[in-house]
């Protein structure tokens, strides 16, 4: 029965391999209706799952008792995970174990056999979605240890903030894992039948190989008798014909003999073919005289007195001698015909003279069954020579095959070694990127060979490194190269749209959104690009709808929730913005953008303690981001911790000495601490960085006013108004009133000034390197 299932299974797998899921499902359903066992159930469920019908696969496995089959158990757990039944998926994977916390991973590996690696990975995903990150990390590490090529497990560990030793990507580890995987861990009934079939086929192949030295007729007969037993079993099972009937009707054919042996115990032994007792000779006595043969043999070193030589050399010489004898025989016969009348008695004396035919030579004597004449001797030598030649040819061919295999194995080992080295470099780069150590990640990614650097995965991560460093110009160049070489690649391009939003390149952003929408309208990156394009054109309601559509397509996209929260924050719907940011944190606890968004909402609500807490959380994730440190300093200043805030701003400027946002707020803090000369020096440096920023001149006016330089104060105030022709003059006056009061909070006044910057001011500042660094203290856009 297992042979029949294997034959049908072959066609089902062939349909699946050629993407013909309709016929595969239909045939699998017929097999399941005919034979309902574990294998047919799993085969049908797997066909349902591969065709995309997960619910059918789930219900079929759920209503069948296939928990003892590791492959079926893994498929059922996978179905539960895909339909968000996490608790059920966990219970299926754990089996008899009550809880994940008490689970021994070594026993788990033994229970799941060859599927242990993937079962561990799936269990880790379940733990990650249920916020049990420590157990998820253990399972990911174990699965990666069992199979270092599980790159998704490595990415998941990096996403969780774990540091993984990249030495796990080594050839010795992979070889040891290969040897472990080849050892039989779990044996199922159908794997046993497959092993039996393979062993039978191997035995038959060996017997066929040993018969290659036989003559052609005997070889064909041996092949006929050595038919595989699996073919007979498959024929009987499909045609439903009993082997007894075959033997009753056909008794004189090899198939009848084979069927009789199959009845005894399905063990086939080919019958031995006995040679006949007598082989008739063509002529007796021999035609040619023995003296003439002896002379020819003596000419080639086969005299009675010669030293013995090896059999192979002698056979070769004998073959040459036999050809010479045949030529000499013709000439001798013509001469004898001419001399037959003259000397008739001489021939009789030669014929009757006794001589041993090859008794003293080192040639193997002919058996009694063979003819002693010269014709049979020549044929025997030729057959021996042909068998020797065939054996030498097979030996040479085997040697060539061994050389080819050794060359292919060396090439394969070299290929695997190269891939492992690439895995190490990519793993180290991804680890640095996940820890937001972007400079180190860029060095590692750029050190990779060009053929691996010129791939979508590497180019996308390299562009993301520059994006996190706020080096938008270089990031755009890499994104454009990615779009040029791989126009079909869409994953991760939502960050490209955000980079274009920061650069205010509305034409490029509109083009990108149009291309992505035409390529794949159901991809979340297409709708994120459309939302950023609408947001840049101040169509906030339509942008919100686009981001909501992206969330519908990818409910687990934390970045889509972050973009939606930013849009709500722009239109001052703070509660909805807070909900979006918290959902993003729930999906990805290491999203510093979401933590920053929550902190900005609290800053708007003047909940400075809460804002300080969330800014601290964001800076703990991305420690080298000067903008996050600057925001934290602002929150601490508003909590009356100005000295600590100034120390944080100094640390941020050590990371980026030309960061305009940090310099602006450091000057404001120095002004608040009445350190006017230091504030003036910082503003002069900032003036060189942002020469067209009206807020810089406004703050210069205030510093000179405190230094009693009233003419400079009026001059800089006038320049500030000129740089803001449509701007917020009334708001500037209100802010000036706050700044002149004795209970002034200068930095709070500066935050209000920052919020009064209009869209024209933004376009005016676009040409400067500090475009996004001074603007966004009242919203979370800057930290997208």
Secondary structure by P-SEA (a helix, b strand, c coil): caaaaaaaaaaaaaaaaacaaaaaaaaaaaaaaacccaaaaaaaaaaaaaacaaaaaaaaaaaccccccaaaaaaaaaaaaaacaaaaaaaaaaccccccccccaaaaaaaaccaaaaaaaaaaaaaaaacaaaaaaaaaaaaaaacccaaaaaaaaaaaccccccccccaaaaaaaaaaaaccccccaaaaaaaaaaaaaaaaaaaaaaaccccaaaaaaaaaaaccaaaaaaaaaaacccaaaaaaaccccaaaaaaaaaaaccbbbbbbbbcccbbbbccccccccaaaaaaaaaaaccccccccccaaaaaaaaaaaaaaaaaaaaaaaaaaaaaccccaaaaaaaaacccccccccccccccccccccaaaaaaaaaaaaaaaaaaaaaaaaaaaaaaaaaaaaaaaaaaaaaaaaaaaaaaaaaaaaaacaaaaaaaaaaaccccccccaaaaaaaaaaaaaacaaaaaaaaaaaaaaacccccccaaaaaaaaaaacaaaaaaaaaaaaaaaccccaaaaaaaaaaaaaacaaaaaaaaaaaaaaaccccaaaaaaaaaaaaaacaaaaaaaaaaaaaaaccccaaaaaaaaaaaaaacaaaaaaaaaaaaaaaccccaaaaaaaaaaaaaacaaaaaaaaaaaaaaaccccaaaaaaaaaaaaaacaaaaaaaaaaaaaaaccccaaaaaaaaaaaaaacaaaaaaaaaaaaaaacccccaaaaaaaaaaaaccccaaaaaaaaaaaaccaaaaaaaccccccccccccccccccc
